[in-house]
């Protein structure tokens, strides 16, 4: 098991997001971190409908009302705490969650 430092927990405010890259099976992989209702969540930045990023490299993941993640390409809507797609072409599928830990104020991605 290895860990990758993503950033400081205090720097991610409510409704904020942070993108990052990590290596999985020798391949660069995009991820994102968000704070929603006080909880930190992390997912692969890949829509479940087509293998595209949810954002357009602009770090915008939340819907206008701030209650869901939104795929900017085809408007799939995901619940932030579970990653479940609740509306759109991949309804019923879930984003791939990533394991994170907060240690001494820093957020770490935990890779198996």
C-alpha distances in whole Angstrom, upper triangle without the diagonal:
4,7,10,14,16,19,21,21,25,26,25,28,29,30,28,25,23,22,19,17,14,13,12,13,15,17,17,17,19,18,20,20,23,25,27,29,27,24,21,19,17,18,18,21,23,26,26,30,29,26,27,26,27,29,31,29,30,28,30,28,31,34,37,37,34,33,31,29,31,30,33,34,35,35,32,32,29,28,26,24,24,24,26,29,32,35,35,35,31,32,30,27,24,22,18,17,13,11,12,13,16,16,19,20,18,16,12,10,7,6,5
4,7,10,13,16,18,19,23,23,23,26,27,28,25,23,20,19,16,14,11,11,11,13,14,15,15,15,17,16,18,18,21,23,26,28,26,23,20,18,16,17,17,20,22,25,26,29,29,25,26,24,26,27,29,26,28,25,28,27,29,33,36,36,32,32,30,28,30,29,32,32,34,34,32,31,28,28,25,24,24,24,27,29,32,35,35,34,31,32,31,28,24,22,18,17,13,11,11,12,14,14,17,18,15,13,10,8,6,5,7
4,7,9,12,14,15,19,19,19,23,24,24,22,20,17,16,13,13,10,11,12,15,15,16,15,15,15,14,15,15,18,20,23,25,23,20,17,16,14,15,16,18,21,24,25,29,28,25,25,23,24,25,27,24,25,23,25,24,26,30,33,33,29,29,28,25,28,27,30,31,33,32,30,29,26,26,23,22,22,22,25,28,31,33,33,34,31,32,30,27,24,21,18,15,12,10,9,9,11,11,14,15,11,10,6,5,5,6,9
4,6,9,12,14,17,17,17,20,22,23,20,17,14,13,10,10,8,10,12,15,15,15,13,13,13,12,13,13,16,18,22,24,22,19,16,15,13,14,14,16,19,23,24,28,27,23,23,21,22,22,24,21,22,20,23,22,24,28,31,31,28,28,26,24,26,26,27,29,31,30,29,28,25,25,22,22,22,22,25,27,30,32,32,32,30,31,30,27,23,20,17,15,12,11,9,10,11,12,14,14,10,9,5,5,7,8,11
4,6,9,11,14,13,14,18,20,20,18,15,12,12,10,11,10,13,15,18,18,18,16,15,14,13,13,12,15,17,20,23,20,18,14,15,13,15,16,17,20,24,26,29,28,25,24,21,22,22,23,20,21,18,21,21,23,27,29,30,26,27,26,23,26,26,27,29,31,30,29,28,25,25,22,21,23,22,26,28,31,33,33,33,31,32,31,28,25,21,19,17,13,12,10,10,10,10,12,11,7,6,4,6,9,11,15
4,7,9,12,11,11,15,17,17,14,12,9,9,7,9,10,13,15,19,19,18,15,14,12,10,10,9,12,14,17,20,18,16,12,12,10,13,13,14,18,21,23,26,26,23,22,18,19,18,20,17,18,15,18,17,20,23,26,26,23,24,22,20,22,22,24,26,28,27,26,25,23,22,19,19,20,20,23,25,28,30,30,31,28,29,29,26,22,19,17,15,12,12,9,10,10,11,13,11,7,6,6,7,10,12,16
4,6,9,8,9,12,15,16,13,11,9,10,9,12,13,17,19,23,22,21,18,17,15,13,11,10,12,13,17,19,16,15,12,13,12,15,16,17,21,23,26,29,28,26,24,21,21,20,21,18,18,15,18,18,20,23,25,26,22,23,23,21,23,24,25,27,30,28,28,26,24,23,19,20,22,21,25,27,29,31,32,33,31,31,31,28,25,21,20,18,15,14,11,11,10,11,11,9,6,5,7,10,13,16,20
4,5,5,7,11,14,15,13,12,11,13,13,16,17,20,22,26,26,25,22,21,18,16,14,11,12,12,16,18,15,14,12,14,14,17,19,20,23,26,28,31,31,29,27,24,23,22,24,21,20,17,19,19,20,24,25,26,22,23,23,22,25,26,27,30,32,30,29,27,25,24,20,20,23,23,26,28,30,32,33,35,32,33,32,30,26,23,22,19,17,16,12,11,9,10,9,6,4,6,9,12,15,18,22
4,5,6,8,11,13,11,11,11,14,14,17,18,22,23,27,27,26,23,21,19,16,14,10,10,9,13,14,11,11,9,11,12,16,19,19,23,25,27,30,31,28,27,23,22,22,24,21,20,17,19,18,19,22,24,23,20,21,21,20,23,25,26,29,31,29,28,25,23,21,17,17,20,20,24,26,28,30,31,33,31,31,30,28,25,22,21,18,16,15,11,10,7,9,9,6,5,6,10,12,15,19,22
4,6,7,10,13,11,12,12,16,17,20,21,25,27,30,31,29,26,24,22,19,16,13,12,11,14,15,11,12,11,14,16,19,22,22,26,28,30,33,33,31,29,26,24,23,25,23,21,18,19,19,19,23,24,23,20,21,22,21,24,26,27,30,32,30,29,27,25,23,19,19,22,23,26,28,30,32,33,35,33,33,33,31,27,25,24,21,19,18,15,14,10,12,11,7,8,9,13,16,19,22,26
4,6,10,12,9,10,10,13,14,18,20,24,26,29,29,28,25,23,20,17,14,12,11,10,14,15,13,14,12,14,15,18,20,20,24,26,28,31,31,29,27,23,22,20,22,20,18,15,16,17,18,21,22,22,18,20,21,20,22,24,25,28,30,28,28,26,24,23,19,19,23,22,26,27,29,31,32,34,32,32,32,30,27,24,24,21,19,19,16,15,13,14,13,10,10,10,14,16,19,22,26
4,7,8,6,7,8,11,13,17,19,23,24,28,28,27,23,21,18,15,12,9,7,7,10,12,10,11,9,11,12,15,18,17,21,23,25,28,28,26,24,21,19,18,20,18,16,13,14,14,14,18,18,18,15,17,17,16,19,21,22,25,27,25,24,22,20,19,15,16,19,19,22,24,25,27,28,30,28,28,28,27,23,21,21,18,17,17,14,14,12,15,15,11,11,10,13,15,18,21,25
4,6,5,8,10,14,17,20,22,26,28,31,32,30,27,24,21,18,14,11,9,7,9,10,9,10,10,13,14,17,20,19,23,24,26,29,29,28,26,22,20,19,21,20,17,14,14,14,13,16,17,16,13,15,16,16,19,21,22,26,27,24,24,22,20,18,15,16,19,19,23,24,25,26,28,30,29,28,29,27,24,22,22,20,19,19,17,17,15,17,17,13,14,13,17,18,21,24,28
4,5,9,12,15,18,22,24,27,28,32,33,31,28,25,21,18,14,11,8,5,6,7,6,9,9,12,14,17,20,19,22,23,25,27,28,27,25,22,19,18,21,20,18,14,14,13,11,14,14,13,10,12,13,14,17,20,21,24,25,22,22,19,17,15,12,13,17,17,20,21,22,24,25,28,27,26,26,25,22,20,21,19,19,19,17,18,16,19,19,16,16,15,18,19,22,25,28
4,7,10,14,17,20,23,26,27,31,31,29,26,23,19,16,13,10,7,5,6,8,9,10,10,11,13,15,18,17,19,20,22,24,25,24,22,19,16,15,18,17,15,12,10,9,8,10,11,10,7,9,10,10,13,16,17,21,22,19,19,16,14,13,10,12,15,15,18,19,19,20,22,25,24,23,24,23,20,18,20,18,18,19,18,19,18,21,22,18,18,16,19,19,22,25,28
4,7,10,14,17,20,23,25,29,29,27,23,20,17,14,10,8,6,6,8,11,11,11,10,11,12,14,16,15,18,19,22,24,25,23,21,17,15,14,16,15,12,9,9,9,9,12,13,13,10,12,12,12,14,16,17,20,22,20,19,17,16,15,12,14,17,16,19,20,21,22,23,26,24,24,25,24,21,18,19,17,17,18,16,17,16,19,20,17,16,14,17,17,21,23,26
4,7,10,14,16,20,21,25,25,23,20,17,13,10,7,5,4,7,9,13,13,12,10,10,9,11,13,12,15,16,19,21,22,20,18,14,12,11,14,12,10,7,7,7,9,12,14,15,12,13,12,11,13,14,15,18,20,18,18,16,15,15,11,13,16,15,18,18,20,21,22,24,22,23,23,22,18,16,16,15,14,16,14,16,16,19,20,17,15,13,15,15,18,20,23
4,7,10,13,17,19,22,22,20,17,14,11,9,6,5,7,9,12,16,15,14,11,11,9,11,12,11,14,17,20,22,22,20,17,14,13,11,13,11,10,7,9,10,12,15,17,19,15,17,16,13,15,16,16,19,21,20,20,19,17,17,14,16,18,16,20,20,23,24,24,25,24,25,25,23,20,16,16,15,14,15,13,15,15,18,19,16,13,11,13,13,16,18,22
4,7,10,14,16,19,19,17,13,11,7,6,4,6,9,12,15,19,18,16,13,12,9,10,10,8,12,15,18,20,19,17,14,11,11,10,11,9,9,6,10,10,13,17,19,20,17,19,17,14,15,15,15,17,20,19,19,19,17,18,15,17,18,16,19,20,23,23,23,24,22,24,24,22,19,15,15,14,13,15,14,16,17,19,21,18,15,13,13,12,16,16,20
4,7,10,13,16,16,14,10,9,6,5,6,8,11,15,18,21,20,18,14,13,10,10,9,9,13,16,19,21,20,17,15,12,13,13,14,11,12,10,13,13,17,20,22,24,21,22,20,17,18,17,18,20,22,22,21,21,19,20,17,19,20,18,21,22,25,26,25,26,24,26,26,23,20,16,15,14,12,14,13,15,16,18,20,18,14,12,11,10,13,14,17
4,7,10,13,12,10,7,6,5,6,8,11,15,18,21,24,23,21,17,15,12,11,9,9,12,16,18,21,19,16,15,12,14,14,15,12,14,13,16,16,19,23,25,27,24,25,22,19,20,18,19,20,23,23,22,23,21,22,20,21,21,19,22,23,26,27,26,26,24,26,26,23,20,16,14,14,12,14,14,16,18,19,22,20,16,14,12,10,13,12,16
4,7,10,9,8,6,5,7,8,11,13,16,20,22,26,24,22,18,16,12,12,10,11,13,17,19,22,20,17,16,15,17,17,18,16,18,16,19,19,22,25,28,30,26,27,24,21,22,21,22,23,25,26,24,24,22,23,21,21,21,19,23,24,27,28,28,27,25,27,27,23,20,17,14,14,11,13,13,15,17,19,21,20,16,14,11,9,10,9,12
4,7,6,5,5,6,9,10,14,16,20,23,25,29,28,25,21,19,15,14,12,13,15,18,20,22,20,17,17,16,19,20,20,18,21,20,22,22,25,28,31,33,29,30,27,24,24,23,24,24,27,27,26,26,24,26,23,24,23,21,24,25,29,30,29,28,26,28,27,24,21,18,15,15,13,14,15,18,20,21,24,23,19,17,14,11,12,9,11
4,5,5,6,6,10,11,15,17,20,24,26,29,28,25,21,19,15,13,11,13,14,17,18,21,19,16,17,16,19,20,22,20,23,21,24,22,25,28,32,33,30,29,26,23,24,22,24,24,26,27,25,26,23,25,23,23,22,20,22,24,27,29,28,27,24,26,25,21,19,16,13,14,12,13,15,18,21,22,25,25,21,18,15,12,11,8,9
4,6,8,9,13,15,18,21,24,27,29,32,32,28,25,22,19,17,14,16,16,19,20,22,20,17,19,19,22,23,24,23,26,25,27,26,29,31,35,36,33,33,30,26,27,25,27,27,28,29,27,28,26,27,26,26,25,23,25,26,30,31,30,28,25,28,27,23,21,19,15,16,15,16,18,21,24,25,28,28,25,22,18,15,14,10,10
4,7,9,13,15,19,21,25,28,31,34,33,30,26,24,20,18,15,17,17,21,21,24,22,18,19,19,22,23,24,22,25,24,27,26,30,32,36,37,34,34,31,28,28,26,28,27,29,30,29,30,28,29,28,28,27,25,27,28,32,33,31,30,27,30,29,26,24,21,18,19,17,18,20,22,25,26,29,28,25,22,19,16,16,12,13
4,6,10,13,16,19,23,26,29,32,31,28,25,22,18,16,13,14,14,18,19,21,18,14,15,15,19,20,20,19,22,21,24,23,27,29,32,34,31,31,28,25,25,23,24,23,25,27,25,27,25,27,26,26,25,23,25,25,29,30,28,27,25,27,27,23,21,18,16,17,16,18,19,22,25,26,29,28,24,22,19,16,16,13,15
4,7,10,13,16,20,24,26,30,29,26,22,20,16,14,11,12,13,16,18,20,18,14,14,13,16,17,17,15,18,18,21,20,24,27,30,31,29,29,26,22,23,20,21,21,24,25,24,25,24,25,23,25,24,21,24,24,28,29,27,26,24,27,27,23,21,17,15,16,15,17,18,21,23,24,27,26,22,19,17,14,15,13,15
4,7,10,13,17,20,23,26,26,23,19,17,13,11,7,8,9,13,15,17,15,12,12,10,13,14,15,14,17,15,18,17,20,23,26,28,25,25,22,19,19,17,19,19,21,22,20,21,20,21,20,21,20,17,20,21,24,25,24,23,21,23,23,20,17,14,12,13,11,14,15,19,21,23,26,24,21,18,16,12,14,12,14
4,7,11,14,17,20,23,23,20,17,14,11,9,6,5,8,11,14,16,15,11,10,8,10,11,12,10,13,12,14,13,17,20,23,25,22,22,19,16,16,14,16,16,19,19,18,19,17,19,17,19,18,16,19,19,22,23,22,21,20,22,22,19,16,12,11,12,11,14,15,18,20,22,24,23,19,16,15,12,14,14,16
4,7,10,14,16,20,19,17,13,11,7,6,4,5,8,11,14,17,16,13,12,9,10,11,13,11,13,11,13,11,15,18,21,22,19,19,17,13,15,14,16,17,19,19,17,17,15,16,14,15,15,13,16,17,20,21,21,21,19,21,21,18,14,11,10,9,8,11,11,15,17,19,22,20,17,13,12,10,12,12,15
4,7,10,13,16,16,14,11,8,6,6,6,6,10,12,15,18,17,15,13,10,10,10,13,11,12,8,10,9,12,15,18,19,16,16,14,11,13,13,15,17,19,18,16,16,14,14,11,13,14,12,15,16,19,20,20,21,19,20,21,18,15,11,11,10,9,12,11,14,15,18,20,18,15,12,12,10,14,15,18
4,7,10,13,13,10,7,6,4,7,9,9,13,15,17,20,20,18,17,14,12,13,15,14,14,10,11,10,12,15,18,18,15,15,14,11,14,15,17,19,21,19,18,17,14,14,10,11,13,12,16,17,20,21,22,23,21,22,21,19,16,12,12,10,9,11,9,12,12,16,18,15,13,9,11,10,13,15,18
4,6,10,10,8,6,5,6,9,12,11,15,16,18,21,22,20,18,15,13,13,16,15,14,10,10,9,9,13,15,15,11,12,11,10,13,15,16,19,21,19,17,15,13,12,8,10,12,11,15,16,18,20,21,23,21,21,21,19,16,13,14,12,12,13,11,13,13,17,19,15,14,11,13,13,16,18,21
4,7,6,5,5,6,9,12,15,15,18,19,21,24,25,24,22,19,16,16,19,18,17,13,13,11,11,14,16,15,11,11,12,12,15,17,19,22,23,21,20,17,14,13,9,9,13,13,16,18,19,21,23,25,23,23,23,21,18,16,17,14,14,14,12,13,13,16,18,14,14,12,14,15,18,20,23
4,5,5,7,8,11,13,16,16,19,19,21,23,25,24,23,20,17,17,20,20,19,15,14,11,10,12,14,12,9,8,9,10,14,17,19,22,22,19,18,15,13,10,7,7,11,12,14,16,17,19,21,24,22,21,21,20,17,16,17,14,15,16,15,16,16,19,21,18,17,15,18,18,20,22,25
4,6,9,10,14,16,20,20,22,22,24,26,28,28,26,23,20,21,24,24,22,19,17,15,13,15,16,13,10,9,11,13,17,20,22,25,25,22,21,17,15,12,9,9,13,14,16,18,18,21,23,26,24,23,22,22,19,18,20,17,18,18,17,17,17,20,21,18,19,17,20,20,22,25,27
4,7,10,13,16,20,21,23,24,25,28,30,29,27,24,22,22,25,24,23,19,18,16,15,17,18,16,13,13,14,16,19,22,24,27,28,25,23,20,17,15,11,10,14,16,19,21,21,24,26,29,27,25,25,24,21,20,20,17,17,17,15,15,13,17,18,15,16,14,17,18,20,23,26
4,6,10,13,17,18,21,21,22,26,27,26,25,22,20,21,24,23,22,18,18,16,15,17,19,18,14,13,14,14,18,21,23,26,26,24,22,19,16,13,10,8,11,13,16,19,20,22,25,27,25,23,22,21,18,17,17,14,14,13,11,12,11,15,17,14,14,12,15,15,17,20,22
4,7,10,14,15,18,19,21,24,25,24,23,20,18,18,22,20,20,16,16,14,14,17,19,19,15,14,14,14,17,19,22,24,25,23,21,19,15,13,10,9,11,12,16,18,20,23,24,26,24,23,22,21,17,15,15,11,11,10,8,9,9,13,15,12,12,9,11,12,14,17,19
4,7,11,12,15,16,17,20,22,20,19,17,15,16,20,19,18,15,15,12,13,16,19,18,15,14,13,12,15,17,19,22,22,20,18,16,13,11,8,7,9,9,13,15,17,20,21,23,20,20,19,17,13,11,11,8,8,8,8,10,11,15,18,15,14,10,12,11,13,15,17
4,7,9,12,14,15,19,19,17,17,14,13,14,18,16,17,13,14,12,13,17,20,20,16,16,14,12,15,15,18,20,21,20,18,16,13,12,9,9,10,9,13,15,18,20,21,22,19,20,19,16,13,10,9,6,5,7,7,10,12,16,18,16,14,10,10,8,11,12,15
4,6,8,10,12,15,15,14,13,11,11,13,16,15,16,13,14,11,13,16,20,20,17,16,14,11,13,13,16,17,18,17,15,14,11,12,10,10,10,8,11,13,16,18,18,19,16,17,16,13,10,6,6,4,5,8,10,13,16,19,22,20,17,14,13,10,12,13,15
4,6,8,10,13,13,11,11,9,9,12,14,14,15,13,14,12,15,18,21,22,19,19,16,12,14,13,15,16,17,17,15,15,13,14,13,14,13,10,13,14,18,19,18,18,16,17,17,14,11,7,6,6,7,10,12,16,18,21,24,22,19,16,14,11,13,12,15
4,7,10,12,11,9,8,5,6,8,11,10,12,10,11,9,13,15,19,20,18,18,14,11,11,10,12,13,14,14,13,14,12,14,13,15,14,11,14,14,17,18,17,17,15,17,17,14,12,8,8,10,10,14,15,18,20,23,26,24,21,17,17,14,16,16,18
4,6,9,8,6,5,5,6,9,11,12,14,13,13,11,14,16,20,21,19,19,15,12,11,9,11,11,12,13,11,13,12,14,14,16,15,11,13,12,16,16,15,14,12,15,15,12,10,7,8,11,12,16,18,21,23,26,29,27,24,21,20,17,18,17,19
4,6,6,6,6,6,6,9,12,13,15,14,14,11,14,15,18,20,18,17,14,10,9,7,10,9,9,10,8,10,10,13,13,16,14,10,11,9,13,13,11,10,8,11,13,10,9,7,9,12,14,18,20,24,26,29,32,29,27,23,23,20,21,20,22
4,6,7,8,10,9,13,16,17,19,18,17,14,16,17,21,22,20,19,15,12,12,9,13,12,11,12,9,11,10,13,14,16,14,10,10,8,12,12,10,9,6,9,10,7,7,6,9,12,15,18,21,25,27,30,33,31,29,25,24,21,22,21,22
4,7,8,11,10,14,16,18,20,19,18,16,18,18,21,22,21,20,16,14,12,9,12,10,9,10,8,11,12,15,17,19,17,13,12,10,12,11,9,6,5,9,11,9,10,10,12,16,19,22,24,28,31,34,37,35,32,28,28,25,26,24,25
4,6,9,10,13,14,16,19,19,18,16,19,19,22,24,23,22,19,16,14,10,12,9,9,12,10,14,14,18,19,21,19,15,15,13,16,15,12,9,9,13,14,12,13,12,13,17,19,23,25,29,31,34,37,35,32,28,27,24,25,24,25
4,7,9,12,13,14,17,17,17,16,19,20,23,25,24,23,19,16,14,11,13,11,12,14,13,15,15,19,19,21,19,16,16,15,18,17,15,13,12,15,16,13,13,11,12,15,17,21,23,26,29,32,34,32,29,26,25,21,23,21,22
4,6,9,9,11,14,14,14,13,16,17,20,23,21,21,18,14,12,9,10,8,10,12,12,14,15,18,18,21,19,16,17,15,18,17,15,13,13,16,18,15,14,12,13,16,17,21,23,26,28,31,34,31,28,25,24,21,23,22,24
4,5,7,8,10,10,11,10,13,15,18,20,19,19,16,12,10,8,8,8,11,12,12,13,13,16,16,18,18,14,16,15,18,17,15,15,14,17,18,16,14,11,12,14,15,19,20,23,25,28,30,28,25,22,21,19,21,20,23
4,7,9,10,9,8,7,10,11,14,17,15,15,12,8,7,4,6,7,9,9,9,10,10,13,13,16,16,12,14,12,15,14,13,13,13,15,17,14,13,10,12,14,15,19,20,23,25,28,30,27,25,22,22,19,22,22,24
4,5,6,6,6,6,9,11,13,16,15,16,13,10,8,6,6,8,11,11,12,12,13,15,14,18,18,15,17,15,18,17,16,17,16,18,20,18,16,14,15,16,17,21,21,24,25,28,30,27,24,21,22,20,23,23,26
4,5,7,8,9,12,14,15,19,17,19,17,13,11,9,7,8,12,13,14,15,16,19,18,22,22,19,20,19,21,20,18,19,19,21,23,21,20,17,18,20,20,24,24,27,27,30,32,29,26,24,24,22,25,25,28
4,6,8,10,13,15,17,20,18,20,18,14,13,12,10,12,15,16,17,18,18,20,19,22,22,19,22,21,23,22,21,21,21,23,25,23,21,17,18,19,19,22,22,25,25,28,29,26,23,21,22,20,23,23,26
4,6,9,12,14,15,18,16,18,17,14,13,12,10,13,16,16,17,18,18,20,18,21,23,20,22,21,23,22,21,23,22,24,26,24,22,19,20,20,20,23,22,25,25,28,29,25,23,21,22,21,25,25,28
4,6,9,12,14,16,14,16,14,11,11,11,11,14,16,16,16,16,16,17,15,18,19,17,20,19,21,21,21,22,21,23,24,22,20,16,18,17,17,20,19,21,21,24,25,22,20,18,19,18,22,23,26
4,6,8,10,12,11,13,11,9,9,9,9,12,14,13,14,13,13,15,13,17,18,16,18,17,19,18,18,20,20,21,22,21,19,16,18,18,19,21,20,23,23,26,27,24,22,20,21,20,24,25,28
4,7,9,11,9,10,8,5,6,7,8,11,13,11,11,10,10,11,10,13,15,12,14,13,15,15,15,17,17,17,19,17,15,13,15,15,16,19,18,21,22,25,27,24,22,19,20,19,22,23,26
4,6,8,5,7,6,4,6,9,10,13,14,11,11,9,9,10,9,12,14,12,14,13,14,14,15,18,17,17,19,18,16,14,17,16,18,20,20,22,22,26,27,24,23,20,22,21,24,25,28
4,5,5,6,5,6,5,9,9,13,13,9,10,8,9,10,10,14,16,14,15,13,13,12,13,17,17,16,18,18,17,16,19,19,21,23,23,26,26,30,31,28,27,24,26,25,27,29,31
4,5,8,9,9,9,12,12,15,15,12,14,12,13,14,14,17,19,17,18,17,16,15,16,20,20,20,22,22,21,20,23,22,24,27,26,28,28,32,33,29,28,26,28,27,30,32,34
4,6,8,10,11,14,15,18,18,14,15,12,13,13,13,16,18,17,18,17,15,15,17,21,21,20,21,22,21,20,23,22,24,26,26,28,27,31,32,29,28,26,28,28,30,32,35
4,6,8,10,13,14,18,18,14,14,11,11,11,10,13,15,14,16,15,15,15,17,21,20,19,20,21,19,18,20,19,21,23,22,24,24,27,28,25,24,22,25,24,27,29,31
4,7,10,13,15,18,18,14,13,10,9,8,8,10,12,12,13,13,12,13,16,19,18,17,18,18,16,16,19,18,20,22,22,23,24,27,29,26,25,23,25,24,26,28,30
4,6,10,12,15,14,11,10,6,6,5,6,9,10,9,10,9,9,10,12,16,15,13,15,15,13,12,16,15,18,20,20,23,23,27,29,26,25,22,24,22,24,26,28
4,7,9,12,12,9,8,6,5,6,6,10,11,8,10,9,10,11,12,14,13,13,14,14,12,10,13,13,16,18,19,21,22,26,28,25,24,20,22,20,22,23,26
4,6,9,9,6,6,5,6,9,10,13,14,11,11,9,10,10,10,12,12,12,15,14,13,11,15,16,18,21,22,25,26,29,31,28,26,23,24,23,25,25,28
4,6,6,5,5,7,8,12,12,16,15,12,12,10,12,11,9,11,11,12,15,13,13,11,14,16,18,21,22,26,27,30,33,30,28,24,25,23,25,25,27
4,6,6,8,10,12,15,15,19,19,16,16,14,15,13,12,13,14,15,18,17,16,15,17,19,21,24,25,28,29,32,34,31,29,26,27,25,27,27,30
4,6,8,11,13,17,18,21,21,17,17,14,16,14,11,11,13,15,18,17,17,15,18,20,22,26,27,30,32,35,37,34,32,29,29,26,29,28,30
4,6,9,12,16,17,21,20,16,16,12,13,11,8,8,10,12,15,15,15,15,18,20,23,27,28,31,33,36,39,36,33,30,30,28,30,30,31
4,6,10,13,15,18,17,14,14,10,11,8,6,8,10,11,14,14,14,14,18,19,22,25,27,30,31,35,37,34,32,29,29,27,29,29,31
4,7,10,12,15,14,11,10,7,8,6,4,6,7,8,11,10,11,11,15,17,20,23,24,28,29,33,35,33,31,27,28,25,27,27,29
4,7,9,12,12,9,8,6,6,5,6,9,9,8,10,11,10,11,14,16,19,22,23,26,27,31,33,30,29,26,26,24,26,26,28
4,6,9,8,6,5,4,6,7,9,11,10,9,10,9,8,8,12,12,15,18,19,22,24,28,30,28,26,23,23,21,23,23,25
4,6,6,5,5,6,7,10,12,15,13,11,11,11,9,9,12,12,15,17,18,21,22,26,28,26,25,21,22,21,22,23,25
4,6,5,8,9,11,13,15,17,15,14,14,13,10,10,12,10,13,15,15,17,19,22,25,22,21,18,19,18,19,21,23
4,6,8,11,12,15,18,20,17,16,15,14,11,10,12,10,12,13,13,16,17,21,23,21,20,17,18,17,18,20,22
4,5,9,10,14,16,18,15,13,11,11,8,8,10,8,11,13,14,17,19,23,25,23,22,19,19,17,18,19,20
4,6,9,12,13,15,12,11,10,8,5,5,7,7,11,13,15,18,20,24,26,24,23,19,19,17,18,19,20
4,6,9,11,12,9,8,6,6,4,6,9,10,14,16,18,21,24,27,30,28,27,23,23,21,21,22,23
4,6,7,9,6,5,5,6,6,8,11,13,16,19,21,24,26,30,33,31,29,25,25,23,24,24,25
4,7,10,8,5,6,8,9,11,15,16,20,22,24,27,29,32,35,32,31,28,28,26,27,27,29
4,7,7,5,8,10,11,13,17,18,22,25,26,29,31,35,37,35,33,30,30,28,29,30,31
4,6,5,9,10,12,13,17,19,22,26,27,31,33,36,39,36,34,31,31,29,30,30,31
4,6,9,10,12,13,16,19,23,26,28,32,34,37,40,38,36,32,32,29,30,29,30
4,6,6,8,10,13,16,19,23,25,29,31,34,37,35,33,29,29,26,27,26,27
4,6,8,11,14,16,20,23,25,29,31,34,37,35,33,30,30,27,28,27,28
4,7,10,13,15,19,21,24,27,29,33,36,34,32,29,28,26,26,26,26
4,7,9,12,16,18,21,25,27,31,34,32,30,26,26,23,23,22,23
4,6,8,12,15,17,21,24,27,30,28,26,23,22,19,19,19,20
4,6,9,13,15,19,21,25,28,26,23,20,19,16,17,17,18
4,7,10,13,17,19,23,26,24,22,18,17,13,14,13,14
4,7,9,13,16,19,22,21,19,15,14,11,11,12,13
4,6,10,13,16,19,18,16,12,10,7,8,8,10
4,7,11,13,17,16,14,10,8,6,5,7,9
4,7,10,13,12,10,7,5,5,6,9,11
4,6,10,10,8,6,5,7,7,11,13
4,7,6,5,5,6,9,10,14,17
4,5,5,7,7,11,12,15,18
4,6,9,10,14,15,19,21
4,7,10,13,15,19,22
4,6,10,12,16,19
4,7,10,13,16
4,6,9,13
4,6,10
4,7
4
